[in-house]
Amino acid sequence: MTTKEIKALISLLDDPEIAPQIQSEIQNLGETIIPYLEESWEETLDPQQQQRLEDLIHQLQFEGLQQRLRVWRDAGAQDLLEGMWLLNSYQYPDADLQALNRAIEQLRFEAWTLLRSEMHPADQVQMLNHVIFRNHKFSANTQHFHSPANSMLQRVIETKRGNPLSLCVIYLLVAQRLDLPVFGVNLPNLFVLTYQPENKAFEPFYINCYNRGVVLSRADIEHYVGQLGITSQEAFYEPCSNLDIVRRAMRNLQVSFEKLQELGKAEEVSQLLAILTDDKPKPETESEED
């Protein structure tokens, strides 16, 4: 369609008798029509028309996000940063993946200048802790623990505040770009990292990014699980996948919206989560944000 034809189509949204049909035609055009809808929103002074346009823009963006999530999932969920960016784009559709990449790369470069090949694994972690938590002052968002912003990587990088999972994701992305054997661990109610040394002379250990990278032993994790009063599972001690991490981030975001009584957004995030669980809603045992 030409620009003139698209604008003429959008103008027909003013007619209540044919508006539903026009909305359907616009949705079939996909996200490419969004700039024209935004331009129309700026030109109209009718609040009802603005709301219709806002709803259409959101629906188109949401459908596009769903499709991109399916592509990411079907490609094997290889890129954790991309998965977190897709989640980020639910709230911030204009979020720039390359800007997030540059922020992580800056942290990686700073850590790389301090990294030495002969470093003990514990010293490598202390070096990363120094860069991320001391130099760049990332820390736990204890005042607004249930804020949706804690699940948005863009906002966490901007504010330097996050929840256990988002802080771990930043740490994990930096560590893996340094070729360090660091992985996520899906603990109940708390997300941590594990360092799995290739050299068997060193024991695996765990990293709690919500507590500024404090190092934990397996016994510490066992004690934590015991305090929760739940049956221990080997999955509580072993690395999880990128898909697991993004699923958990989505559950966190869903809980955040539920606590804010933004039930429409919570339902939409549930739909996104279903895409990463083979398009079938799955009951979760973790009800709290982490």
C-alpha positions as CSV (number, residue, x, y, z in Angstrom):
1,M,0.0,0.0,0.0
2,T,1.1,3.6,-0.7
3,T,1.5,6.1,2.1
4,K,-1.6,7.8,0.9
5,E,-3.6,4.6,1.0
6,I,-2.4,3.8,4.5
7,K,-3.4,7.2,5.8
8,A,-6.8,6.9,4.2
9,L,-7.3,3.5,5.8
10,I,-6.4,4.9,9.2
11,S,-8.8,7.8,8.8
12,L,-11.6,5.3,8.5
13,L,-11.2,4.3,12.1
14,D,-13.3,7.4,12.9
15,D,-16.4,5.6,11.5
16,P,-17.8,3.4,14.3
17,E,-19.7,1.3,11.8
18,I,-16.7,0.0,10.0
19,A,-14.0,0.6,12.6
20,P,-13.8,-3.1,13.6
21,Q,-13.2,-4.2,10.0
22,I,-10.6,-1.4,9.5
23,Q,-8.8,-2.5,12.7
24,S,-8.6,-6.0,11.3
25,E,-7.2,-4.8,8.0
26,I,-4.6,-2.7,9.8
27,Q,-3.5,-5.6,12.0
28,N,-3.0,-7.7,8.9
29,L,-0.4,-5.1,7.8
30,G,1.7,-5.7,10.8
31,E,4.3,-3.6,12.6
32,T,5.3,-1.6,9.5
33,I,2.2,0.5,9.9
34,I,3.0,1.6,13.4
35,P,4.8,4.9,12.4
36,Y,1.7,5.9,10.5
37,L,-0.5,5.2,13.5
38,E,1.8,7.2,15.7
39,E,1.7,10.1,13.3
40,S,-2.1,9.9,13.3
41,W,-2.2,9.9,17.1
42,E,-0.1,13.1,17.1
43,E,-2.5,14.8,14.6
44,T,-5.8,14.0,16.3
45,L,-7.2,15.9,19.3
46,D,-9.9,13.3,20.0
47,P,-9.1,11.3,23.2
48,Q,-11.2,8.3,22.0
49,Q,-9.4,8.2,18.7
50,Q,-6.1,8.5,20.5
51,Q,-7.0,5.5,22.7
52,R,-8.0,3.4,19.7
53,L,-4.7,4.2,18.1
54,E,-2.8,3.4,21.3
55,D,-4.6,0.1,21.6
56,L,-3.8,-0.8,17.9
57,I,-0.2,0.1,18.3
58,H,0.1,-2.0,21.4
59,Q,-1.6,-5.0,19.8
60,L,0.7,-4.8,16.8
61,Q,3.8,-4.6,19.0
62,F,2.6,-7.4,21.1
63,E,1.9,-9.7,18.2
64,G,5.4,-8.8,16.8
65,L,7.0,-9.6,20.1
66,Q,5.2,-13.0,20.2
67,Q,6.5,-13.9,16.8
68,R,10.1,-12.9,17.7
69,L,9.9,-14.9,20.9
70,R,8.9,-18.0,18.9
71,V,11.8,-17.4,16.5
72,W,14.3,-17.1,19.4
73,R,12.8,-20.2,21.1
74,D,12.9,-22.3,17.8
75,A,16.5,-21.2,17.1
76,G,17.5,-22.9,20.4
77,A,17.5,-19.8,22.7
78,Q,21.2,-19.5,22.2
79,D,21.5,-15.8,23.0
80,L,20.6,-14.9,26.5
81,L,21.0,-11.2,26.0
82,E,18.5,-11.3,23.0
83,G,16.0,-13.3,25.2
84,M,16.2,-10.7,27.9
85,W,15.9,-7.9,25.4
86,L,12.8,-9.4,24.0
87,L,11.2,-9.4,27.5
88,N,12.5,-5.9,27.9
89,S,10.7,-4.8,24.7
90,Y,7.3,-5.7,26.2
91,Q,7.5,-2.6,28.3
92,Y,9.9,-0.7,26.1
93,P,9.2,-1.5,22.4
94,D,11.9,0.8,21.2
95,A,14.6,-0.8,23.4
96,D,17.9,-1.0,21.5
97,L,19.5,-4.5,21.6
98,Q,22.8,-3.0,20.5
99,A,22.8,-0.4,23.3
100,L,22.4,-3.3,25.8
101,N,25.2,-5.1,24.1
102,R,27.5,-2.1,24.3
103,A,26.7,-1.8,28.0
104,I,27.6,-5.4,28.7
105,E,30.7,-5.1,26.5
106,Q,31.9,-2.1,28.5
107,L,31.7,-4.2,31.7
108,R,33.5,-7.1,29.9
109,F,36.3,-4.9,28.7
110,E,36.9,-3.4,32.1
111,A,37.0,-6.8,33.7
112,W,39.2,-8.2,31.0
113,T,41.9,-5.5,31.8
114,L,42.0,-7.0,35.3
115,L,41.8,-10.7,34.4
116,R,44.9,-12.8,34.7
117,S,45.2,-16.3,33.3
118,E,46.8,-17.6,36.5
119,M,44.0,-16.3,38.7
120,H,42.3,-18.7,41.1
121,P,38.6,-19.0,40.4
122,A,37.7,-17.3,43.7
123,D,40.0,-14.4,42.7
124,Q,38.3,-14.1,39.3
125,V,35.0,-13.8,41.0
126,Q,36.3,-11.1,43.4
127,M,37.6,-9.2,40.4
128,L,34.2,-9.4,38.8
129,N,32.6,-8.3,42.0
130,H,34.9,-5.3,42.1
131,V,34.0,-4.2,38.6
132,I,30.2,-4.8,38.8
133,F,29.3,-4.1,42.4
134,R,32.0,-1.6,43.5
135,N,33.0,0.3,40.4
136,H,29.6,0.4,38.7
137,K,27.6,0.1,41.9
138,F,25.0,-2.4,40.8
139,S,23.0,-3.5,43.8
140,A,19.8,-5.1,45.1
141,N,16.6,-3.0,44.7
142,T,15.3,-3.8,48.2
143,Q,13.1,-0.7,48.4
144,H,11.1,-1.7,45.3
145,F,11.6,-5.4,45.1
146,H,8.4,-6.1,43.2
147,S,8.8,-3.3,40.6
148,P,8.5,-4.5,37.0
149,A,11.6,-2.4,36.2
150,N,13.6,-5.1,38.1
151,S,12.9,-7.5,35.2
152,M,13.8,-5.0,32.5
153,L,17.5,-5.2,31.6
154,Q,17.5,-1.7,30.1
155,R,16.2,-0.2,33.4
156,V,18.5,-2.3,35.6
157,I,21.5,-1.0,33.6
158,E,20.3,2.6,33.8
159,T,19.4,2.5,37.5
160,K,22.0,0.0,38.7
161,R,19.2,-1.6,40.7
162,G,17.7,-5.1,40.1
163,N,16.3,-8.3,41.5
164,P,18.4,-11.5,42.0
165,L,17.8,-12.7,38.5
166,S,18.5,-9.5,36.6
167,L,21.7,-8.9,38.5
168,C,22.8,-12.4,37.9
169,V,22.0,-12.1,34.2
170,I,24.4,-9.1,33.9
171,Y,27.1,-10.8,35.8
172,L,26.6,-14.0,33.8
173,L,26.8,-12.2,30.5
174,V,30.0,-10.5,31.4
175,A,31.6,-13.7,32.9
176,Q,30.7,-15.8,29.8
177,R,32.2,-13.2,27.5
178,L,35.4,-13.7,29.5
179,D,35.1,-17.4,28.9
180,L,34.6,-18.1,32.6
181,P,32.6,-21.2,33.4
182,V,29.8,-19.4,35.1
183,F,26.1,-20.5,34.7
184,G,22.7,-19.7,36.2
185,V,21.1,-21.9,38.9
186,N,17.4,-22.1,39.4
187,L,17.0,-22.1,43.2
188,P,13.5,-21.8,44.7
189,N,12.8,-18.1,45.5
190,L,16.3,-17.1,44.7
191,F,18.4,-17.1,41.5
192,V,22.2,-17.6,41.9
193,L,25.1,-18.4,39.7
194,T,27.6,-21.3,39.8
195,Y,31.2,-21.4,38.9
196,Q,32.0,-24.9,37.5
197,P,35.8,-25.1,37.1
198,E,37.1,-27.2,34.3
199,N,40.1,-28.0,36.5
200,K,38.9,-30.7,38.8
201,A,41.3,-29.6,41.4
202,F,38.9,-26.8,42.2
203,E,35.4,-27.4,43.7
204,P,32.4,-25.8,42.1
205,F,30.9,-22.9,44.1
206,Y,28.0,-20.5,43.9
207,I,27.7,-16.7,43.6
208,N,24.8,-14.7,45.2
209,C,24.6,-11.5,43.1
210,Y,21.8,-10.1,45.2
211,N,24.3,-10.0,48.0
212,R,27.1,-8.3,46.0
213,G,28.6,-11.5,44.7
214,V,29.1,-13.3,48.0
215,V,30.5,-16.8,47.4
216,L,28.6,-19.8,48.7
217,S,29.4,-23.5,49.0
218,R,27.1,-26.4,48.2
219,A,26.6,-26.9,51.9
220,D,25.3,-23.3,52.0
221,I,22.8,-24.1,49.3
222,E,21.8,-27.2,51.0
223,H,21.2,-25.3,54.2
224,Y,19.1,-22.7,52.3
225,V,17.0,-25.4,50.7
226,G,16.5,-27.0,54.1
227,Q,15.3,-23.7,55.6
228,L,12.6,-23.6,52.9
229,G,11.3,-26.9,54.1
230,I,11.2,-28.4,50.6
231,T,12.6,-31.6,49.1
232,S,16.1,-31.1,47.7
233,Q,16.5,-31.6,43.9
234,E,19.7,-31.9,41.9
235,A,18.4,-29.1,39.7
236,F,18.9,-26.8,42.6
237,Y,22.7,-27.2,42.3
238,E,23.2,-27.6,38.5
239,P,23.3,-25.1,35.7
240,C,20.1,-24.1,34.0
241,S,19.5,-23.1,30.4
242,N,19.0,-19.7,28.8
243,L,15.4,-20.7,28.2
244,D,14.9,-21.4,31.9
245,I,16.4,-18.0,32.8
246,V,14.0,-16.0,30.5
247,R,11.0,-18.1,31.6
248,R,11.9,-17.2,35.2
249,A,12.3,-13.5,34.3
250,M,8.8,-13.7,32.8
251,R,7.3,-15.3,35.9
252,N,8.9,-12.5,37.9
253,L,7.4,-9.8,35.7
254,Q,4.0,-11.5,35.8
255,V,4.1,-11.5,39.6
256,S,5.1,-7.8,39.6
257,F,2.1,-6.8,37.5
258,E,-0.2,-9.0,39.7
259,K,1.0,-7.3,42.8
260,L,0.4,-3.9,41.2
261,Q,-3.1,-5.1,40.1
262,E,-2.2,-4.6,36.5
263,L,-4.0,-7.8,35.6
264,G,-4.2,-7.1,31.8
265,K,-0.4,-6.8,31.6
266,A,0.0,-9.9,33.8
267,E,-2.2,-11.9,31.4
268,E,-0.2,-10.7,28.4
269,V,3.1,-11.8,30.1
270,S,1.4,-15.1,30.8
271,Q,0.8,-15.5,27.1
272,L,4.5,-14.7,26.4
273,L,5.5,-17.3,29.0
274,A,3.3,-19.9,27.3
275,I,5.3,-19.4,24.1
276,L,8.4,-20.5,25.9
277,T,6.6,-23.5,27.4
278,D,5.6,-25.0,24.1
279,D,2.6,-22.6,23.9
280,K,0.9,-24.4,26.8
281,P,0.4,-22.6,30.1
282,K,2.2,-24.5,32.8
283,P,1.6,-24.3,36.6
284,E,4.7,-23.0,38.4
285,T,5.8,-23.8,41.9
286,E,7.6,-20.5,42.3
287,S,5.0,-17.9,43.3
288,E,7.4,-15.2,44.5
289,E,9.5,-12.8,42.5
290,D,13.3,-13.3,42.6
